[in-house]
Amino acid sequence: MSATADIRGNLEEIIGAAHVSTDDNSRSIASKDIFYDAAPPLCVVRPDSVKDVRTIVSLARAKGIALAARGGGLSYSAGYLTGREATVLIDMRRFNRIVEINEQDMYVHVEAGVTWADLNDALKPLALRTPFWGTGSGLYATVGGGLSQNAINYGSGRHGTLGESVIALEVVLGTGEVLKTGSWATPDHPTPFNRYYGPDLTGLFVGDTGPFGIKTSAVLQLIPRPMTTRFAAYSFAERSDFTAAAAAVGRLGLVSECFGLDPFFLSERIASTGFADDIDKLIGVAKGQSSMLRGAKEAFLVAAAGRRYLKNVGYSLHMSIDGRDDADVESAESAVRDACEKCRGDSIPASIPKVMRGTPFPSPVMMLGPHGDRWVPMHGIVPHSRHLSMLNEIDAYMDRNKDLIDRHQLVWGQVSNLIGNSRVLVEVNLYWKDRRTDMIESYLDDSFLASKGEFKEDADARAAVHQLRQGLSELFRIAGGTHLQIGRSYPYLASRLESTALMVRQLKQMFDPDSVMNPGSLGL
């Protein structure tokens, strides 16, 4: 029996043959994310207990194989792609139980494979929510995957990243030991109500992409679900006014989400995909309102605005404002309006945030561009004071690479997302014509795929995109920026102070002495 067959047989004994996939199709899909591809893993395993994960870790240490954990898989930084053939990919989606919703102590305990859509559905009848409550990919994206990436999106304008909503974690380390963090880490009445007691161990496993261990459970804060939501959008003729307004709105700490879009992203990405004309989404807007009558009116206004207003705006901010009642939201809306108008912003129909909230977790059609072209973003986080200069530097960099961009018919646009009241994420979205992968197709239905164009494989165009992304990453590094979903795309360890890098390496040695946990992540 070959060594590979032996390992697969061992895994089948541990969790059952039905939960071990060795076929070429499963292994091929598991070897890719939205942008990268790597050597296929030996197999894909789907455990559903901490005991099984611990046994798998022990097997990996004994056999000298690598492990990588995967949630929904909708990332783009090679986070779970070790590049080693002797890797077992652990699909965490059977860890999908919502263990406890504690309404008295205001926390929810979930397993790592719970999706954001399922968590939102479970909390909605109780009028509760987590502060950060999911990514746009939340139909498939999981809590554990979001923690490894330190995700942002819904709720981030006011509450920051997912890491700021976490109270405690349960992690199986590379040693096979089980670690719990915060107030949960005690033998005496363990209750995960408080993150901070001594050093913040929880933070070591947030935004890490899994090099220390496998997250099996998480405890998130709960807040009362907002009773009222309103939407606002403003356009700006000048980029400097746009960034000034984003900073002013961010400092207020009043908007749950704030997306800043450049003219390209509006005209090509949103208008050409019929974003504001999607009837199903408009119905979702109506259902999402506290009053069906008011909801119907809102849906009509979105439909009436449609694509027309999108063609005539420059830079724009699109915001959702949540509150406990109408008076609360009206006060916040007034402050946001004053901030935008002082920066010479003009009010425009708020179709985009309305549609996003109406269907917060759609099918992940964003993986393809308007015409079926491939898509991948590259981002960095900077303080408000560097937002304008960062956008200008990106423009200058892309201008310097105009020949490369034109040669491969690449197109690009910028998006800015507020994170809390002091940070802004600047994201460059790149599109190119290339063959879509089996991983991408596995998430999209046949009718949608049939409506999009198909292209031949273009390795040269893909290499050009990779080159541009590396250069963009260097721009953010020089500016002192940081990143989410670091994986293998961003130069984390190489950009840290020597003392900091040494400490991270020592943590790796302590938590994972045999280097079985996602080797290569974070540059370790």
C-alpha positions in Angstrom: 0.0 0.0 0.0 1.3 3.5 -0.9 1.9 6.1 1.7 -0.9 8.2 0.3 -3.4 5.3 0.3 -2.3 4.6 3.9 -3.0 8.1 5.0 -6.4 8.1 3.3 -7.2 4.8 4.9 -6.3 6.2 8.3 -8.5 9.3 7.8 -11.5 7.1 6.7 -11.1 5.1 9.9 -11.2 8.4 11.9 -14.2 10.1 10.4 -15.8 7.6 8.1 -15.2 7.0 4.4 -18.3 9.2 3.5 -16.5 12.2 4.8 -13.2 11.7 3.0 -13.0 12.8 -0.7 -10.2 11.5 -2.8 -11.6 12.0 -6.3 -9.9 14.3 -8.7 -12.8 16.7 -8.9 -13.0 17.4 -5.2 -9.2 17.7 -4.9 -9.1 20.1 -7.9 -11.7 22.4 -6.5 -10.0 22.4 -3.1 -6.7 23.4 -4.7 -8.0 26.8 -5.7 -9.4 30.0 -4.4 -10.8 32.9 -6.4 -7.4 33.8 -7.8 -4.7 31.3 -6.9 -4.3 27.6 -7.6 -1.8 25.1 -6.1 -1.0 21.4 -6.0 -4.2 19.4 -5.2 -4.3 18.1 -1.6 -4.0 14.3 -0.9 -7.7 14.4 0.0 -10.5 16.6 1.5 -11.8 15.6 5.0 -14.9 16.8 6.7 -14.8 16.2 10.4 -17.5 17.4 12.8 -16.1 17.0 16.3 -13.1 18.4 18.2 -12.1 14.8 19.0 -11.8 14.0 15.3 -9.8 17.2 14.6 -7.4 16.3 17.4 -6.9 12.8 16.0 -6.3 14.2 12.5 -3.7 16.5 13.9 -2.0 13.6 15.7 -2.0 11.6 12.4 -0.5 14.6 10.5 2.4 14.9 13.1 3.1 11.2 12.9 3.0 11.0 9.1 4.8 14.3 8.4 1.9 15.8 6.3 0.5 19.3 6.4 -3.0 20.4 7.3 -5.0 23.4 6.1 -8.5 24.4 7.2 -11.0 25.8 4.8 -14.4 27.4 5.3 -16.5 28.7 2.4 -13.3 29.1 0.3 -14.3 32.4 -1.2 -11.0 34.2 -0.5 -8.3 35.4 -2.9 -5.0 35.3 -1.0 -4.0 31.6 -1.1 -4.8 31.4 2.6 -5.5 27.6 2.6 -3.3 26.7 -0.3 -0.1 25.3 1.1 1.4 24.4 -2.3 2.5 21.0 -0.8 1.2 17.8 -2.3 1.4 16.1 1.1 -1.5 18.2 2.4 -4.8 17.2 3.8 -7.5 19.9 3.4 -9.9 20.1 6.3 -13.3 21.3 5.2 -14.9 22.8 8.3 -18.4 23.1 7.0 -19.8 20.2 9.1 -19.0 22.2 12.2 -22.2 24.0 11.5 -24.1 24.0 14.8 -25.2 27.1 16.7 -24.5 25.8 20.2 -26.0 28.6 22.4 -27.7 31.9 22.0 -27.5 33.5 25.4 -30.0 36.4 25.5 -29.2 37.2 29.1 -25.4 37.5 28.8 -25.6 38.7 25.2 -23.4 36.2 23.4 -23.8 33.5 20.8 -21.6 30.4 20.7 -21.2 28.9 17.2 -19.1 26.3 15.6 -16.6 27.5 13.0 -18.4 26.2 10.0 -21.7 28.2 10.6 -22.4 30.5 7.7 -23.2 34.2 8.2 -26.6 33.7 6.5 -27.6 30.9 8.9 -26.4 32.8 11.9 -28.4 35.9 10.8 -31.5 33.8 10.2 -31.2 32.2 13.7 -30.8 35.6 15.5 -33.4 37.6 13.5 -36.5 36.2 15.3 -34.9 37.1 18.7 -34.3 40.7 17.5 -30.6 40.2 18.1 -27.5 40.6 15.9 -23.7 40.4 16.1 -22.1 43.8 15.7 -20.2 42.7 12.6 -22.8 40.4 11.0 -21.3 39.0 7.8 -19.6 39.4 4.4 -21.4 39.7 1.1 -20.3 36.1 0.5 -22.1 35.0 3.7 -24.4 32.6 1.9 -21.3 30.3 1.9 -18.6 32.1 3.9 -18.2 30.8 7.5 -17.5 32.4 10.9 -14.3 30.5 11.1 -13.1 31.6 7.7 -14.1 35.2 8.5 -12.0 35.0 11.7 -9.0 33.7 9.9 -9.3 36.6 7.5 -10.6 39.2 10.1 -13.4 40.0 7.7 -15.2 43.3 7.2 -18.5 44.3 5.6 -21.9 44.4 7.3 -21.7 46.5 10.5 -18.0 47.4 9.9 -18.6 51.2 9.4 -19.7 51.4 13.1 -18.3 48.2 14.7 -15.0 47.6 12.9 -13.7 44.2 11.8 -15.0 40.8 12.9 -12.2 40.5 15.4 -13.7 43.4 17.3 -17.0 41.3 17.8 -15.3 38.2 19.1 -15.3 37.3 22.8 -13.7 33.9 22.9 -12.3 31.1 20.7 -11.7 27.3 20.9 -8.7 26.2 18.9 -7.0 22.8 18.3 -3.3 23.7 18.2 -0.6 22.1 16.1 0.3 20.1 19.3 -3.2 18.6 19.4 -4.0 20.5 22.6 -7.3 22.3 22.8 -7.0 26.0 23.8 -9.9 28.2 24.9 -9.5 31.9 25.4 -10.8 34.7 27.6 -13.2 34.0 30.5 -13.9 30.6 28.9 -10.5 29.3 29.8 -11.2 28.2 33.3 -12.2 24.9 35.0 -14.6 26.8 37.3 -17.9 27.8 35.7 -16.4 28.5 32.2 -18.6 31.1 30.7 -17.5 33.0 27.5 -18.7 36.4 28.6 -15.5 38.4 28.7 -12.6 38.5 26.2 -10.0 40.2 28.4 -8.4 38.5 31.4 -4.7 38.9 31.2 -3.0 38.8 27.8 -5.4 38.8 24.9 -4.9 35.3 23.6 -8.0 35.5 21.4 -6.3 38.1 19.2 -3.5 35.6 18.3 -6.0 33.6 16.3 -7.8 36.4 14.5 -6.6 37.4 11.0 -3.9 34.6 11.2 -5.1 32.3 8.3 -4.5 29.3 10.5 -0.7 28.8 11.0 -1.1 28.1 14.8 -4.2 25.8 14.9 -7.7 25.1 13.7 -10.6 27.2 15.1 -13.5 24.9 16.0 -15.8 27.3 17.9 -16.2 31.0 18.4 -18.2 33.1 20.8 -19.5 36.5 19.4 -21.0 39.5 21.1 -24.7 40.2 20.6 -26.4 43.5 20.3 -30.1 44.5 20.0 -31.1 44.3 16.3 -31.7 47.8 15.0 -35.4 48.6 14.7 -35.0 51.2 11.9 -32.7 51.5 9.0 -32.3 54.4 6.5 -30.0 54.8 3.6 -28.1 57.7 2.2 -25.9 58.3 -0.8 -23.9 61.3 -2.0 -21.8 62.1 -5.1 -18.7 64.3 -5.3 -17.2 65.9 -8.3 -13.7 66.0 -6.8 -11.8 63.1 -5.2 -10.5 65.4 -2.4 -14.1 66.2 -1.4 -15.0 62.5 -1.6 -12.1 61.5 0.8 -12.8 64.4 3.1 -16.4 63.4 3.4 -15.5 59.8 4.0 -13.3 60.9 6.9 -15.9 63.2 8.3 -18.6 60.5 8.2 -16.2 57.9 9.6 -15.3 60.0 12.6 -19.0 60.4 13.5 -19.3 56.6 14.1 -22.9 56.6 13.0 -23.1 54.6 9.7 -23.2 50.8 9.8 -21.7 50.5 6.3 -20.2 53.1 4.1 -18.9 52.1 0.6 -17.1 54.7 -1.5 -17.1 53.9 -5.2 -15.2 55.5 -8.1 -16.9 56.2 -11.4 -15.6 53.0 -13.1 -16.9 50.7 -10.3 -20.3 52.3 -10.6 -20.7 52.4 -14.4 -19.0 49.0 -15.2 -19.4 46.8 -12.2 -22.8 47.8 -10.9 -24.8 49.4 -13.7 -23.9 46.8 -16.3 -24.9 43.9 -14.1 -28.4 45.4 -13.5 -27.7 45.9 -9.8 -30.5 48.3 -9.3 -33.0 46.5 -11.6 -33.0 43.1 -9.9 -36.7 42.5 -9.1 -36.0 39.8 -6.6 -33.7 42.1 -4.7 -36.3 44.9 -4.7 -38.8 42.5 -3.2 -36.1 41.8 -0.5 -35.9 45.5 0.2 -39.7 45.6 0.7 -39.6 42.6 3.0 -36.7 44.0 5.0 -38.6 47.2 6.0 -40.6 47.4 9.3 -43.6 48.6 7.3 -44.6 46.7 4.1 -46.2 49.9 2.8 -43.1 51.9 3.4 -41.1 49.0 2.0 -43.1 49.0 -1.2 -42.5 52.7 -1.6 -38.7 52.3 -1.1 -38.7 49.5 -3.7 -40.5 51.7 -6.2 -38.0 54.5 -5.6 -35.1 52.1 -6.2 -36.7 50.9 -9.4 -37.5 54.4 -10.6 -33.9 55.5 -10.1 -32.6 52.4 -11.7 -29.4 52.7 -13.7 -30.1 56.3 -14.8 -28.6 58.1 -11.9 -25.5 55.8 -11.9 -24.4 57.2 -15.2 -24.1 60.8 -14.0 -22.2 60.7 -10.7 -18.5 60.8 -10.0 -17.1 59.6 -6.7 -19.8 58.5 -4.4 -20.5 57.3 -0.8 -23.3 54.8 -0.1 -24.4 54.4 3.5 -26.7 52.4 5.7 -27.7 54.0 9.0 -29.2 51.8 11.7 -30.9 52.9 14.9 -33.3 52.0 17.7 -36.1 54.2 16.4 -37.0 56.8 13.8 -35.7 59.7 16.0 -32.4 58.0 16.5 -31.9 57.4 12.8 -33.1 60.9 11.8 -30.6 62.4 14.1 -27.8 60.3 12.7 -29.0 60.9 9.1 -28.9 64.7 9.8 -25.3 64.6 11.0 -24.2 62.5 8.0 -26.0 64.9 5.6 -24.3 67.9 7.2 -20.9 66.2 6.9 -21.4 65.3 3.2 -22.8 68.7 2.3 -19.9 70.5 4.0 -17.7 68.6 1.6 -19.8 69.7 -1.4 -21.6 66.4 -1.7 -24.9 66.1 -3.7 -27.6 63.7 -2.5 -28.4 60.9 -4.9 -30.9 58.0 -4.7 -29.6 55.4 -2.2 -30.4 52.4 -4.4 -27.1 50.6 -3.8 -27.2 50.2 0.0 -31.0 49.5 -0.1 -30.4 46.6 -2.5 -27.5 45.3 -0.6 -29.5 45.2 2.7 -32.5 43.8 0.9 -30.5 40.7 -0.1 -27.4 40.8 2.1 -26.2 37.3 1.2 -26.7 36.7 -2.5 -25.2 34.0 -4.7 -21.5 34.9 -5.1 -21.9 36.3 -8.6 -19.2 38.9 -7.8 -16.6 36.2 -8.6 -17.1 37.0 -12.3 -17.2 40.4 -13.9 -20.1 41.8 -15.9 -19.2 39.9 -19.0 -17.9 36.7 -17.4 -14.4 38.0 -17.0 -12.3 37.0 -14.0 -12.1 39.3 -11.0 -9.8 39.7 -8.1 -9.3 42.5 -5.6 -6.2 43.8 -3.8 -6.6 46.0 -0.8 -4.9 47.8 2.1 -6.0 49.7 5.2 -4.8 53.2 5.9 -5.9 56.0 8.2 -8.1 58.8 6.9 -5.2 61.1 6.7 -3.6 58.9 4.0 -6.8 58.0 2.0 -6.4 60.7 -0.7 -2.7 60.2 -1.2 -3.2 56.4 -1.4 -5.8 56.8 -4.2 -3.5 59.2 -6.0 -0.5 56.8 -5.7 -2.6 53.9 -7.0 -3.6 56.0 -10.0 0.0 56.9 -10.7 1.2 53.3 -10.3 -1.5 52.1 -12.7 -0.6 54.8 -15.2 3.0 53.7 -15.1 1.8 50.2 -16.0 -0.6 51.4 -18.8 1.2 49.4 -21.5 0.8 46.2 -19.5 -2.8 47.0 -18.7 -3.6 47.8 -22.4 -1.7 44.8 -23.7 -3.8 42.4 -21.7 -7.1 44.4 -21.9 -7.2 44.6 -18.1 -9.7 47.0 -16.4 -9.8 48.2 -12.8 -11.6 50.3 -10.3 -11.3 51.4 -6.7 -13.6 50.9 -3.7 -13.2 52.5 -0.3 -14.8 50.9 2.8 -15.0 52.6 6.2 -13.8 50.5 9.2 -14.8 52.0 12.5 -14.1 55.7 12.9 -10.4 55.8 12.1 -9.7 53.5 9.2 -10.5 53.1 5.6 -10.0 50.0 3.4 -8.9 50.9 -0.2 -9.5 48.1 -2.6 -8.4 47.9 -6.2 -10.6 45.5 -8.3 -9.0 44.0 -11.3 -10.8 42.3 -14.2 -9.3 40.2 -17.0 -10.4 37.8 -19.7 -9.5 34.2 -18.7 -11.0 30.8 -18.3 -13.1 30.4 -15.2 -12.1 27.6 -12.9 -14.0 24.6 -11.6 -13.9 26.2 -8.1 -15.7 29.3 -9.4 -18.2 27.3 -11.3 -18.9 25.1 -8.3 -20.6 28.1 -6.6 -22.7 29.4 -9.5 -25.7 27.9 -11.1 -25.8 26.9 -14.8 -28.3 29.6 -15.8 -26.1 32.3 -14.5 -23.0 30.8 -16.1 -24.8 30.5 -19.4 -25.6 34.2 -19.3 -21.9 35.1 -19.2 -19.2 35.0 -21.8 -16.5 32.3 -21.8 -12.9 32.9 -22.5 -9.8 30.9 -23.2 -7.2 30.4 -20.6 -4.8 33.3 -20.6 -1.8 32.7 -18.4 -0.1 35.8 -19.6 -3.0 38.0 -18.5 -3.1 36.3 -15.2 0.6 36.8 -14.7 0.1 40.5 -15.5 -2.6 40.7 -12.8 -0.3 39.0 -10.4 2.4 41.5 -11.2 0.1 44.5 -10.6 -1.1 43.1 -7.3 2.4 42.7 -6.1 3.2 46.3 -7.0 0.0 47.5 -5.3 0.9 45.5 -2.1 4.3 47.3 -2.1 2.6 50.7 -2.3 0.6 49.9 0.8 3.7 48.5 2.6 5.6 51.8 2.0 2.6 53.8 3.2 2.5 51.8 6.5 -0.8 50.1 5.5 -2.1 46.8 6.9 -4.2 44.1 5.3 -7.0 41.6 6.0 -7.0 38.0 4.8 -3.2 38.0 4.7 -2.6 34.4 3.6 0.3 34.3 1.2 -0.5 37.4 -0.8 0.7 40.1 1.6 4.2 40.4 3.0 3.2 40.2 6.7 6.4 38.8 8.3 8.7 40.6 5.9 7.1 43.9 6.7 7.3 43.6 10.5 9.9 44.9 12.9 12.6 42.3 13.6 11.5 41.9 17.2 7.9 41.4 16.1 8.7 38.8 13.5 10.9 36.9 16.0 8.0 36.7 18.5 5.6 35.5 15.8 8.1 32.7 14.8 8.4 31.7 18.4 4.6 31.5 18.7 4.6 29.2 15.7 7.3 27.0 17.3 5.3 26.8 20.5 1.9 26.2 19.0 2.9 24.1 16.1 6.4 22.6 16.7 6.2 20.1 13.7 4.9 22.8 11.3 1.8 20.8 10.3 -0.6 23.8 10.4 -0.9 25.6 7.1 2.9 26.0 6.5 3.7 29.1 4.5 0.8 31.2 5.9 1.9 34.6 7.1 5.3 33.9 5.6 6.0 31.3 8.4 
